[in-house]
Every structure is written in C-alpha cells, then in structure tokens.
Amino acid sequence: MPYRWETPASVWLEDESSGQFELAASEGLGRIDWRAHSRGRMADFAHLLGASLPRCGTEGCEHSPIYPEGFSFCPTCGRPLERLAGNRQGRPDWWGPHADQLLPRHVPHGLPVTSLPLGDSLEERPAAPSIGRFDTSMPPPPNAQCVFMAAGYGFQEQRLLALAPGRGVLQYWDPLGELWHVLVPEEGTAELRFGASDYGWLPALAPQRGEVGLVPTAQGLYRLWINPINEAYRLEPVLAAPLAAAPGAMRRQLACLVRGNAGVLVLCSLDADLAPGPQYECGALPLSGWSRPIGYDGQLFWLHDEGQLLWRPGEAPRFLPWPDTWLPRLQFGGPTLSRDGRMWLIGHDGQSYCFLELGVDKPQREPIDGARLGFANLLFRRGHPVVDEPWSGEHVEDQNEDDSLVLPLLRSFNNNRAQPSGLVLRFHKYTGRAEDALADRVIARTTVEWIGRRNVILDEIARLSRPLECLPFVYANHLWLHHPDWNRIRGWHLEELS
C-alpha cells in the first residue's frame, strides 16, 4: 500500500518498498499517467512543478529520482535535496510580437513589434562590418511550419510551444532533455487545424495551471490547455462557429470573423469574460485570406486583397474596398504611420507604388518612386532606411548598399530612441524586384542584422529562399531565428530580460 503525500498543488504516492515517488494528481492537469511518460523526463517535471531532485555527486540520494514540492531531505535516508519550489522565473512571455500586450496605444498592435529592449544587448556586439555568428542553436520542431509561444502557463518555469496550424500539431520543447515532444489531443478534443487566414492567438491574461490561451481553429474559437506530464492537450469551446480569420481584442472586447449561414461573413463579439456579445452580418465578403487583426486608434483592422474591414467596439463593422486599380502589397510588411498619426499601407495602382491612407472612406494617396519594405515606421527603400514620412526619400549612409535589399522582420519599440530599431535581413547584390525576392527566388548571400544605435551583423546565410518564412522569437534570454528549411534554429544571447 503506497503512502500518500499531499502538497498544496499535488498528490504524490511513495512506494513502501523502494521509497520512490510518483505523481498521482496535480492542480489543473487532470488524469496523470506517470509511468507511461516519466522515463527520462524527471528533471523537466521537477522544474515545471517546483518539485525536489536528488543532489549530484556523493551527497546524492538514490531512493527516488524525484520528490514532492517543498521536500528538503529524503524521508528514507535524510540526505539533502535540491529544492526547486519557489524558484519561479521572471522571464517575459512571448506570444509573437502581434500579441504584445505591453506596447503603448500609439503603436499599432498586431504587427511584428515587441516591447522587449532587444537592442540593449545586441548592440553590445562588434559593429558592422564585422560579421558575427549565432551563439547557440536548437533543433527545429518535427513540424517546422509553425509559430512559437513561450510562457509559464501557470507552471513554475517558462516553456516553449510550437504550433503548426496547417497540420493542427502542438509541440513542446523539453530544455533539459533537449527534445521536442508532440502533444496528443485528449479524447474528444477538437482539431487545432486552422488555415483560412493568417494565424494569431490571444494569450490567457491570468492563466491557471496548464492554461495557454485562446486559439482559432476551423471549428471555432477554443481555450487551449496543456498537460506536459501526459504530453497531451485539450480544447474547451468558447465560440462554436467556423472562423474565417484570427481573433482580435480591443478595449476588453474580443472579435471573431466567422462563416455564417448562406456563406456570409459575420463578426461575433465577446466581452472580457468571454460571454457572447452583439453579432454583425458583414455581407458576402471573403471567407479566407485575411490578415491578423491590427489594433489602432480604438478599432480593429482586418486587411485583405479586396479591402479592409474595420470594427470599433459598440459600432457595426465597415468594409472599405480598395479604390480603383490600387492593390495592396501585404507581403511587403504591413501598415506604417505618418508623423501626424495616420496609418498607411503600401500598394500598386497599376502604374507605380504608392501609400494609401487606411480607415477612411476617401483615402489620401502618396506616390513613391519605388518599393518600401517594412512596417510600423521600420521602413527601407532598397538598402537604405526611410526615416521621415513613409513616402520621403531614403536616408543614404553608405552608397555601397544601393545594390542590396533590406527586409525587416521585427521591430523593438523603445521610447528612448529617435529612430526605430529592429531585426532585418539584408539581401546582398540584389537588384531585382522586391516581389521576386520575397517569393521562391534563391538569394545567394543574406546577412542577419540588427539596425539600431549601432548596426550589428549577427550572422550570414547562403542560398536563402522564401525569406518571409523566417520567424524570430524570444525564449530563455535568447533571440532565435527559425526557417522551415534550416536544420537548426539560430540563437543569440540577450541580457536578463524582465
């Protein structure tokens, strides 16, 4: 008969003969199948739960590979243990820059902009033209076409998840075992698959143990929970309707675009407690191909090749088709701001590129003499930054960069900086069209660079194609860069972030 130990969050069973412990139950995790999943993962479990581990070396105890939370000594031999309880990490969560909740209101939300001060660490490296290398690497997840999130999910330590929405696969990184684990759905759980539009989730603001956040699926909006012990996940329905786009949040209200009856687009709103709110029929609008929602000036913007859908809480949504022959270039980055606070998007009117004002019935146009890549004021024309209005001429610092093309990946917002800073890719000796460089064309030489108070070349890449699939993320005090074609994810060390 095993002896039962209870801690504030868990129930453990101690084997009478061997003295070994196994987890029987833990808050928020449901059923525990300890023996099927514990082999080789004791260290990961202990760090997640705040349990205790035997010390290494001659002082180590061999009675059990893991002990309940709060144990300082082995109850069998009395040897000291390594207590992990109370060592909660203070690292910032990463939900993708589109879900950064700490950005100020005057910065558009939903674009690749982060509030983390990445430049404070990266600019300590040798400046260009010195070419650096990545500091560390990790294997990519088995399903490499994915997006990343790093948070505590109510556990003791932060963990990295990789979600492949095209296949509906959720993957968990064990940093101590240095292995990816594919989490399986619990019985009766809906599929995670979503491919109608650009992917985007909403984090849980005050997560319970195991709670991840709100995720879009083909069947509707769900609350995602994980059980890392059983290597499983489950979904709880929030909105049972086929989603046409990623959900958005504005002023403590949520909005989802769903497929309604007779194939019309419907905007469904939810309050902060996820209770159903007003629904609005939007008409015969596209049911796929929408961007992630962008929040700015008190309203949400969903962008599409056919137009823009605007919604302000408390009002009916408005769809504004693009004027005349103007077509957006969404692949160039995303909206940017003029100095007076208006939001603009680059496109082509059949004759030349131009910026179009967003969110108004009669938009202003500003012609430009060439493509500009970027978003949120981190803009480049060819290899030079655009530092004034989006349609202003480029700021030329080095004539040698005329034959390069810069693609911004991530902006780091900092109120203390006069000019935007961020992570970019620079395509060298490239004089072709921007559209071709962003497609399947192979770029012979590319450098990964940090543009800021000091420009730093972080790495060099040979024969890069499909650069829009390069995905930066922050985890474990490192900036990482992933591409589905690479056999390693590259990482650069950051000073302790909080």
PyMOL commands that set and color helices and strands:
alter all, ss='L'
color gray80, all
select helices_A, chain A and resi 34-37+42-49+57-59+97-99+119-122+261-263+330-332+399-403+434-437+467-469
alter helices_A, ss='H'
color red, helices_A
select strands_A, chain A and resi 3-6+10-14+21-26+52-54+81-83+113-114+136-138+147-151+159-164+169-174+179-185+202-203+211-216+221-227+232-239+248-250+253-259+265-270+276-283+294-296+299-304+307-311+318-321+327-328+336-337+343-348+353-357+365-367+373-375+378-381+384-386+405-412+421-427+443-451+456-464+471-475+478-482+489-493
alter strands_A, ss='S'
color yellow, strands_A
deselect
rebuild
show_as cartoon
